[in-house]
Amino acid sequence: MGGPAANDVHLESGKATRSRIYEVWSSPMTQIVLISLVCFCCPGMYNAIGGLGGSGQLDSTVAANATVALLAATAASALTLVPPIFDMFGPRVCLLIGGWTYPLYSGALLCYNHTHNSAFVIASGAILGIGASFLWVAQGAIMVSYPLPDKKGRAIGIFWVIFNLGGGIGSFISFGLNFHSKSGTVNDGTYGAFMAIMLFGWLLAVLIAPPHKVIREDGTRAGPSPSGTSIGFIASLKNEYNKFVSAGKDWRIWLLIPAFFCANFFYSYQQNTVNGATFTLRSRSLNGAMYWIAQMFGGIVIGSLLDLKYLTRPQRAILGYVFVLVTGFSIWGGGLAFQRWENATGKKQWLDFSHGRMYVGPFWLYFWYGAFDAFWQSFCYWMMASLADSPHEAAKYVGLYKTFQATGGAVAWRINALKYPAITQLTINWALLGAALLVALPAVLAITPSPVAGEIDDTSSNEKGSRDEKVTEN
């Protein structure tokens, strides 16, 4: 039997193990991976459903109207309801508030398969819009503020890969479950599988660390602790408003608003009009899987470009801008050629992967549509990360981003629900993207060099001189 010395050894070993676990859990990249997994399960599976065209239903109008309700609710809550709650309670509570609304929406679609209760689908879409505000504001604040400045491109790339792997795997699940389907709508098992994965992602949010417990490589914390309920919601709301007004004095963020507006604008055209109206159900599932896999590829590519060590941050901003401009106009040019060809066929939901060469061209176009989505949104997040280094300032910018992203998406889905001609929808998308890039150019050219260590964010006054305390905390 061991004596006191042996017990001391076991005690010290246990403390060392707990300290190591805490160190790993509190690192920025671990938190990036965890929030990526939450998004893999929740919005990733939602994207897999949306990527089927009409959320897997034969009539896409119900899904389009539900998406309008979702995006309108997101736009209304992302800048008003969410930021004060984020300030009071931090990202974990926001994720737990928002995460359960994803399986609710999937359940509403399952119900629609049997009851055709469109009101329930639309109402669940609106509830999901509020929940999505909580999830995405928390996610954005974590992604753009937890890592050090010169590692934010890598963090964005990691997130985009894991998050979109969810959409890819979800679409492959649908592909397998509906391979022999001739009905044009997905089966109950598809929605049930999505619900189970979404529920797991919601529970995973309990592992997210608050900013004051996240310790960067240089020893600084990612941000201060949440304020709690001591100041109350109304006082917190006023405080958030004052902070937003202060953050809004940076003119560069306002020039990015058109880019934010466009960030989800093309989803309705690509998912319903291109994928939903052109391809068979099983091919839509396959296309959806590759669309999200393309986003993984796109996230890696642009994340690597935006973290090139031998370029300054202003140079990386210009490189990212040029890359998005060139790839965007090339891809949408291919989209114009496809749309003219598709219109000439006069067919609906007819193109299948069994058609061989005829399928290859449209398939690759849809793949590159997915990659471009990653290029565009990753660049928007990187620009926000370059303007805001603290979690609370980042939450303001992400709230602004989500508000205008949702507003643009709601307009686009309403255009889609009103059955505007496909070529008109493409033209609107392309014109808005070009105009947004033009307006954003002065903001891109005004990006400043990365701050030096010790001046990383506006919370550094709470962090300096406490390196030893941070390293030994357990």
C-alpha positions as CSV (number, residue, x, y, z in Angstrom):
1,M,0.0,0.0,0.0
2,G,1.2,3.5,-0.7
3,G,2.1,5.9,2.0
4,P,1.6,9.7,2.2
5,A,4.3,10.3,-0.4
6,A,2.5,8.1,-2.9
7,N,-0.8,9.8,-2.2
8,D,0.9,13.2,-2.8
9,V,2.3,11.9,-6.1
10,H,-1.2,10.8,-7.2
11,L,-2.7,14.1,-6.1
12,E,-0.1,16.1,-8.0
13,S,-0.6,13.9,-11.0
14,G,-4.3,14.5,-10.9
15,K,-3.8,18.2,-10.7
16,A,-1.4,18.2,-13.6
17,T,-3.9,16.2,-15.7
18,R,-6.7,18.6,-14.8
19,S,-4.5,21.6,-15.6
20,R,-3.6,20.1,-19.0
21,I,-7.2,19.4,-19.8
22,Y,-8.1,23.0,-18.8
23,E,-5.2,24.3,-20.9
24,V,-6.4,22.5,-24.0
25,W,-10.0,23.4,-23.4
26,S,-9.3,27.1,-22.9
27,S,-7.1,27.5,-26.0
28,P,-8.5,29.6,-28.9
29,M,-8.2,26.8,-31.5
30,T,-10.0,24.3,-29.3
31,Q,-12.9,26.7,-28.9
32,I,-12.9,27.3,-32.7
33,V,-13.2,23.6,-33.2
34,L,-16.0,23.3,-30.6
35,I,-18.0,26.1,-32.1
36,S,-17.4,24.6,-35.6
37,L,-18.8,21.3,-34.4
38,V,-21.9,23.0,-33.0
39,C,-22.4,24.7,-36.3
40,F,-21.7,21.4,-38.1
41,C,-24.7,19.8,-36.3
42,C,-27.1,22.7,-36.3
43,P,-26.8,25.2,-39.2
44,G,-24.8,22.6,-41.1
45,M,-27.7,20.2,-41.2
46,Y,-30.1,23.1,-41.9
47,N,-28.0,23.9,-44.9
48,A,-28.2,20.3,-46.0
49,I,-32.0,20.5,-45.9
50,G,-32.1,23.9,-47.7
51,G,-29.6,22.6,-50.3
52,L,-32.1,20.0,-51.5
53,G,-34.2,22.8,-53.1
54,G,-37.5,23.7,-51.4
55,S,-36.1,22.1,-48.2
56,G,-36.7,18.7,-49.8
57,Q,-40.4,19.4,-50.6
58,L,-42.0,19.1,-54.1
59,D,-43.5,22.6,-53.7
60,S,-40.7,25.1,-52.9
61,T,-43.1,28.0,-52.0
62,V,-43.6,26.9,-48.4
63,A,-39.9,26.6,-47.7
64,A,-39.3,30.0,-49.4
65,N,-41.9,31.7,-47.3
66,A,-40.5,30.0,-44.1
67,T,-37.1,31.3,-45.1
68,V,-38.4,34.8,-45.5
69,A,-39.9,34.6,-42.0
70,L,-36.6,33.2,-40.7
71,L,-34.5,35.9,-42.2
72,A,-36.9,38.7,-41.2
73,A,-36.7,37.5,-37.6
74,T,-32.9,37.3,-37.8
75,A,-32.7,40.8,-39.1
76,A,-35.0,42.1,-36.3
77,S,-33.1,40.4,-33.5
78,A,-29.4,40.3,-34.4
79,L,-28.8,44.0,-33.5
80,T,-31.5,44.5,-30.8
81,L,-32.2,41.4,-28.7
82,V,-29.0,39.4,-29.0
83,P,-26.1,41.8,-28.2
84,P,-27.3,42.8,-24.6
85,I,-27.8,39.1,-23.8
86,F,-24.4,38.3,-25.2
87,D,-22.9,41.0,-23.1
88,M,-24.7,39.8,-19.9
89,F,-24.2,36.1,-20.2
90,G,-21.6,35.4,-22.9
91,P,-21.5,33.0,-25.9
92,R,-22.5,29.7,-24.2
93,V,-25.9,31.0,-23.0
94,C,-26.6,32.5,-26.4
95,L,-25.8,29.1,-28.1
96,L,-28.1,27.3,-25.7
97,I,-30.9,29.8,-26.3
98,G,-30.6,29.5,-30.1
99,G,-29.6,25.8,-30.7
100,W,-32.9,24.1,-30.0
101,T,-34.7,26.0,-32.7
102,Y,-32.9,24.0,-35.4
103,P,-34.4,20.6,-34.6
104,L,-37.8,22.4,-34.2
105,Y,-37.6,23.5,-37.8
106,S,-36.7,20.0,-39.0
107,G,-39.6,18.6,-37.0
108,A,-41.9,21.1,-38.7
109,L,-40.9,19.8,-42.1
110,L,-41.4,16.2,-40.9
111,C,-44.9,17.3,-39.7
112,Y,-45.6,18.9,-43.1
113,N,-44.9,15.6,-44.9
114,H,-48.0,14.2,-43.2
115,T,-50.3,17.2,-42.5
116,H,-49.3,19.9,-45.1
117,N,-49.5,22.4,-42.2
118,S,-47.6,25.3,-43.9
119,A,-48.4,27.7,-41.0
120,F,-46.3,25.5,-38.6
121,V,-43.4,25.5,-41.0
122,I,-43.5,29.2,-41.4
123,A,-43.8,29.9,-37.7
124,S,-40.9,27.5,-36.9
125,G,-38.9,29.4,-39.5
126,A,-39.5,32.6,-37.7
127,I,-38.6,31.1,-34.3
128,L,-35.4,29.6,-36.0
129,G,-34.6,33.1,-37.2
130,I,-34.4,34.4,-33.6
131,G,-32.5,31.3,-32.5
132,A,-30.1,31.7,-35.4
133,S,-29.3,35.3,-34.3
134,F,-28.2,34.0,-31.0
135,L,-26.1,31.2,-32.5
136,W,-24.4,33.2,-35.2
137,V,-23.6,36.3,-33.1
138,A,-21.9,34.0,-30.6
139,Q,-20.1,32.1,-33.3
140,G,-18.9,35.2,-35.0
141,A,-17.6,36.8,-31.8
142,I,-15.7,33.6,-31.0
143,M,-14.2,33.2,-34.5
144,V,-13.0,36.7,-35.1
145,S,-11.9,37.6,-31.5
146,Y,-10.5,34.5,-29.8
147,P,-7.4,33.9,-32.0
148,L,-4.5,36.2,-32.3
149,P,-4.6,38.7,-35.2
150,D,-2.3,36.7,-37.5
151,K,-4.1,33.4,-36.9
152,K,-7.6,34.6,-37.7
153,G,-7.5,33.5,-41.4
154,R,-6.6,30.0,-40.2
155,A,-9.4,30.1,-37.6
156,I,-11.9,31.1,-40.3
157,G,-10.6,28.4,-42.6
158,I,-10.9,25.7,-39.9
159,F,-14.4,26.8,-39.0
160,W,-15.5,26.8,-42.6
161,V,-14.2,23.3,-43.2
162,I,-15.9,21.7,-40.2
163,F,-19.1,23.7,-40.5
164,N,-19.6,22.9,-44.1
165,L,-18.7,19.3,-43.6
166,G,-22.0,19.2,-41.8
167,G,-23.9,20.3,-44.9
168,G,-21.9,17.8,-47.0
169,I,-22.5,14.8,-44.7
170,G,-26.1,15.8,-44.3
171,S,-26.6,15.9,-48.0
172,F,-25.0,12.5,-48.4
173,I,-27.3,11.2,-45.8
174,S,-30.2,12.5,-47.8
175,F,-28.7,11.1,-51.0
176,G,-28.5,7.6,-49.5
177,L,-31.9,7.7,-47.9
178,N,-33.6,9.0,-51.1
179,F,-31.5,7.3,-53.8
180,H,-34.5,5.3,-55.1
181,S,-37.2,7.9,-54.4
182,K,-39.4,8.9,-57.3
183,S,-41.7,11.1,-55.2
184,G,-39.8,14.4,-55.4
185,T,-39.9,14.9,-51.6
186,V,-37.6,13.5,-49.0
187,N,-38.7,10.7,-46.6
188,D,-39.4,10.9,-42.9
189,G,-36.1,9.2,-42.0
190,T,-34.2,12.1,-43.5
191,Y,-35.8,14.7,-41.3
192,G,-35.5,12.4,-38.3
193,A,-31.8,12.0,-38.8
194,F,-31.3,15.7,-39.1
195,M,-33.3,16.3,-35.9
196,A,-31.1,13.9,-34.0
197,I,-27.8,15.5,-35.1
198,M,-29.1,19.0,-34.4
199,L,-30.1,18.0,-30.9
200,F,-26.6,16.7,-30.3
201,G,-25.1,19.9,-31.5
202,W,-27.3,21.9,-29.2
203,L,-26.1,19.9,-26.2
204,L,-22.4,20.3,-27.3
205,A,-22.7,24.0,-26.7
206,V,-22.2,23.5,-23.0
207,L,-18.5,23.0,-23.7
208,I,-18.0,26.6,-25.1
209,A,-15.8,28.7,-22.9
210,P,-16.5,32.4,-22.0
211,P,-13.9,34.9,-23.3
212,H,-12.3,35.5,-19.9
213,K,-11.3,31.8,-19.7
214,V,-9.8,31.6,-23.2
215,I,-6.0,32.0,-23.0
216,R,-4.2,32.9,-26.2
217,E,-0.7,31.8,-27.1
218,D,0.8,35.1,-25.8
219,G,-0.9,34.7,-22.4
220,T,-3.6,37.3,-23.0
221,R,-7.3,36.5,-22.4
222,A,-9.7,36.8,-25.3
223,G,-11.9,39.3,-23.4
224,P,-13.5,40.3,-20.1
225,S,-16.1,38.2,-18.2
226,P,-19.8,38.7,-19.0
227,S,-21.5,41.4,-17.0
228,G,-24.2,39.0,-15.6
229,T,-27.6,40.3,-14.5
230,S,-26.3,43.0,-12.2
231,I,-27.0,45.9,-14.5
232,G,-30.3,44.5,-16.0
233,F,-31.5,44.1,-19.6
234,I,-32.6,47.6,-20.2
235,A,-29.3,49.1,-18.9
236,S,-27.4,46.5,-20.8
237,L,-29.3,47.4,-24.0
238,K,-28.5,51.1,-23.5
239,N,-24.9,50.2,-22.9
240,E,-24.8,48.1,-26.0
241,Y,-26.3,50.9,-28.0
242,N,-23.6,53.3,-26.8
243,K,-20.9,50.8,-27.6
244,F,-22.4,50.2,-31.1
245,V,-22.5,54.0,-31.7
246,S,-18.8,54.2,-30.7
247,A,-17.9,51.2,-32.8
248,G,-19.9,52.6,-35.7
249,K,-17.6,55.6,-35.9
250,D,-15.3,53.5,-37.9
251,W,-16.4,54.4,-41.4
252,R,-14.9,51.3,-42.9
253,I,-17.6,49.0,-41.4
254,W,-20.4,51.0,-43.1
255,L,-18.8,50.5,-46.5
256,L,-19.0,46.7,-46.0
257,I,-22.8,46.7,-45.5
258,P,-23.6,46.0,-49.2
259,A,-21.2,43.0,-49.0
260,F,-23.1,41.9,-45.8
261,F,-26.4,42.3,-47.7
262,C,-25.2,40.0,-50.5
263,A,-23.7,37.3,-48.2
264,N,-26.8,35.0,-48.4
265,F,-28.6,36.7,-51.3
266,F,-27.6,34.1,-53.9
267,Y,-28.9,31.1,-51.8
268,S,-32.5,31.3,-53.0
269,Y,-31.4,31.4,-56.7
270,Q,-28.8,28.7,-56.4
271,Q,-30.8,26.3,-54.2
272,N,-34.3,26.7,-55.5
273,T,-33.9,27.9,-59.1
274,V,-30.7,26.1,-60.1
275,N,-30.6,23.0,-58.0
276,G,-34.3,22.7,-57.1
277,A,-35.8,23.4,-60.5
278,T,-33.2,21.6,-62.8
279,F,-32.1,18.3,-61.1
280,T,-33.8,15.2,-59.9
281,L,-34.2,14.6,-56.1
282,R,-31.2,12.3,-55.8
283,S,-29.0,14.6,-57.9
284,R,-30.1,17.6,-55.8
285,S,-28.9,15.7,-52.8
286,L,-25.5,14.9,-54.5
287,N,-25.2,18.5,-55.7
288,G,-26.0,19.8,-52.2
289,A,-23.3,17.5,-50.7
290,M,-20.7,18.8,-53.1
291,Y,-21.8,22.4,-52.7
292,W,-20.9,22.3,-49.0
293,I,-17.7,20.3,-49.7
294,A,-16.8,23.0,-52.1
295,Q,-17.2,25.5,-49.2
296,M,-14.7,23.5,-47.2
297,F,-12.3,23.8,-50.1
298,G,-13.1,27.5,-50.5
299,G,-12.5,28.1,-46.8
300,I,-9.1,26.5,-46.8
301,V,-8.0,28.4,-49.9
302,I,-9.0,31.9,-48.9
303,G,-8.1,31.3,-45.2
304,S,-4.6,30.4,-46.4
305,L,-4.4,33.5,-48.6
306,L,-5.5,35.8,-45.8
307,D,-2.8,34.4,-43.4
308,L,0.2,34.6,-45.7
309,K,3.1,35.4,-43.4
310,Y,5.2,37.3,-45.9
311,L,2.5,39.8,-46.6
312,T,1.3,42.6,-44.3
313,R,-2.3,42.8,-43.3
314,P,-3.1,45.6,-45.8
315,Q,-1.5,43.5,-48.6
316,R,-3.5,40.5,-47.6
317,A,-6.7,42.6,-47.7
318,I,-6.0,43.6,-51.3
319,L,-5.1,40.0,-52.2
320,G,-8.3,38.7,-50.8
321,Y,-10.3,41.4,-52.5
322,V,-8.8,40.7,-55.9
323,F,-9.2,36.9,-55.5
324,V,-12.9,37.3,-54.6
325,L,-13.4,39.7,-57.5
326,V,-11.8,37.5,-60.2
327,T,-13.3,34.2,-59.0
328,G,-16.7,35.8,-58.6
329,F,-17.0,37.2,-62.0
330,S,-15.7,34.0,-63.6
331,I,-18.1,31.8,-61.8
332,W,-21.2,34.0,-62.4
333,G,-20.2,34.3,-66.0
334,G,-20.4,30.5,-66.2
335,G,-23.8,30.8,-64.4
336,L,-25.1,33.0,-67.1
337,A,-24.1,30.5,-69.8
338,F,-25.8,27.7,-67.8
339,Q,-29.0,29.6,-67.3
340,R,-29.4,30.4,-71.0
341,W,-28.9,26.7,-71.7
342,E,-31.3,25.6,-69.0
343,N,-34.0,28.0,-70.2
344,A,-33.7,26.7,-73.7
345,T,-34.4,23.1,-72.6
346,G,-37.9,24.0,-71.2
347,K,-37.7,21.1,-68.7
348,K,-38.1,21.0,-64.9
349,Q,-36.4,18.7,-62.4
350,W,-35.1,16.4,-65.1
351,L,-31.3,16.4,-65.1
352,D,-29.8,13.4,-63.3
353,F,-26.2,12.3,-62.7
354,S,-26.9,9.2,-64.9
355,H,-27.0,11.6,-67.9
356,G,-23.2,11.6,-67.9
357,R,-21.5,14.4,-69.8
358,M,-24.7,16.5,-69.8
359,Y,-24.6,16.5,-66.0
360,V,-20.9,17.3,-65.6
361,G,-21.0,21.0,-66.6
362,P,-24.0,22.0,-64.4
363,F,-22.6,19.9,-61.5
364,W,-19.2,21.8,-61.6
365,L,-20.9,25.1,-61.8
366,Y,-22.9,24.3,-58.6
367,F,-19.6,23.2,-57.0
368,W,-18.0,26.5,-57.7
369,Y,-21.1,28.4,-56.5
370,G,-20.4,26.7,-53.2
371,A,-16.8,27.6,-53.2
372,F,-17.6,31.3,-54.0
373,D,-19.9,31.4,-51.0
374,A,-17.0,30.5,-48.8
375,F,-14.7,33.0,-50.6
376,W,-17.3,35.8,-50.0
377,Q,-18.3,35.2,-46.4
378,S,-14.8,34.3,-45.2
379,F,-13.5,37.6,-46.6
380,C,-16.4,39.5,-44.9
381,Y,-15.5,37.8,-41.6
382,W,-11.8,38.5,-42.1
383,M,-12.5,42.2,-42.7
384,M,-14.6,42.3,-39.5
385,A,-11.8,40.6,-37.6
386,S,-9.4,43.2,-38.9
387,L,-11.6,46.0,-37.5
388,A,-12.6,44.4,-34.1
389,D,-10.3,42.4,-31.8
390,S,-12.4,42.2,-28.6
391,P,-15.4,39.8,-28.4
392,H,-17.9,42.5,-27.5
393,E,-16.9,44.7,-30.3
394,A,-16.9,41.7,-32.6
395,A,-20.4,40.9,-31.4
396,K,-21.6,44.3,-32.6
397,Y,-20.1,43.9,-36.0
398,V,-21.3,40.3,-36.4
399,G,-24.8,41.5,-35.3
400,L,-24.6,44.2,-38.0
401,Y,-23.4,41.5,-40.5
402,K,-26.2,39.1,-39.6
403,T,-28.8,41.9,-39.7
404,F,-28.0,42.9,-43.3
405,Q,-27.2,39.4,-44.4
406,A,-30.6,38.3,-43.2
407,T,-32.3,41.4,-44.8
408,G,-30.7,40.6,-48.1
409,G,-31.6,37.0,-47.9
410,A,-35.2,37.8,-47.0
411,V,-35.5,40.1,-50.1
412,A,-33.9,37.3,-52.3
413,W,-36.2,34.6,-51.0
414,R,-39.2,36.8,-51.5
415,I,-38.1,37.4,-55.1
416,N,-37.8,33.6,-55.5
417,A,-41.2,33.0,-53.9
418,L,-42.8,35.4,-56.4
419,K,-41.4,33.3,-59.2
420,Y,-39.3,35.9,-60.9
421,P,-37.7,34.5,-64.1
422,A,-34.4,32.7,-63.5
423,I,-32.4,35.0,-65.7
424,T,-33.7,38.0,-63.8
425,Q,-32.7,36.5,-60.5
426,L,-29.2,35.8,-61.8
427,T,-28.9,39.3,-63.1
428,I,-29.9,40.8,-59.8
429,N,-27.4,38.7,-57.9
430,W,-24.5,39.5,-60.2
431,A,-25.2,43.2,-60.2
432,L,-25.5,43.4,-56.4
433,L,-22.2,41.5,-56.0
434,G,-20.3,43.8,-58.3
435,A,-21.7,46.9,-56.7
436,A,-20.9,45.6,-53.2
437,L,-17.3,45.0,-54.2
438,L,-17.0,48.5,-55.6
439,V,-18.4,50.1,-52.5
440,A,-16.1,48.0,-50.2
441,L,-12.9,48.9,-52.0
442,P,-12.0,52.0,-49.9
443,A,-12.5,50.0,-46.7
444,V,-10.2,47.3,-48.1
445,L,-7.5,49.9,-49.0
446,A,-7.8,51.4,-45.5
447,I,-7.0,48.2,-43.5
448,T,-4.1,48.9,-41.1
449,P,-1.2,46.7,-40.1
450,S,-1.7,44.0,-37.4
451,P,-1.2,45.4,-33.8
452,V,1.8,44.4,-31.8
453,A,1.7,42.1,-28.8
454,G,0.1,43.8,-25.8
455,E,-2.0,46.0,-28.0
456,I,-4.2,43.3,-29.5
457,D,-7.6,44.4,-28.3
458,D,-9.3,47.0,-26.1
459,T,-9.5,44.6,-23.2
460,S,-5.7,44.5,-22.9
461,S,-5.8,46.8,-19.9
462,N,-7.5,43.9,-18.0
463,E,-4.9,41.5,-19.3
464,K,-1.5,43.0,-19.1
465,G,0.7,42.0,-16.2
466,S,-1.4,38.9,-15.4
467,R,0.4,36.3,-17.5
468,D,1.4,34.1,-14.6
469,E,-2.2,34.1,-13.2
470,K,-3.5,33.0,-16.6
471,V,-1.1,30.2,-17.1
472,T,-1.6,28.7,-13.6
473,E,-5.4,29.0,-13.5
474,N,-7.2,25.6,-13.3
